[in-house]
């Protein structure tokens, strides 16, 4: 009986390590550009917080801004999403989910 319990615990431990390693492989990418639009979440309307950025090559991406996203101004002080304005130059670090959603990890306003 003790061997079965020990084997079960060893299996659970090994499985948890493989799941942890799989989650850590999320690739973080960067994009620098100008802000085209800023949408602040409004649950009553069903909208989520998003920022649309256009880079120098006119490539446009929409980033989902979650509660865990860190946002900094030009002095690297933490700010809220409302402080980002259209045409601000920003650097966005983001990860793309399996569903193809670009989730912002951090947003820095550049000078």
Buried (B, 14 or more C-beta within 10 A) or exposed (E): EEEEEEEEEEEEEEEEEEEEEEEEEEEEEEBEBBBBEBBBBEEEEEEEBBBBBBEEEEEEBBBBBEEEBEBBBEEEEEBEBEBBEEEBBBBBBBEBEEEEEBBBBBBBBEE
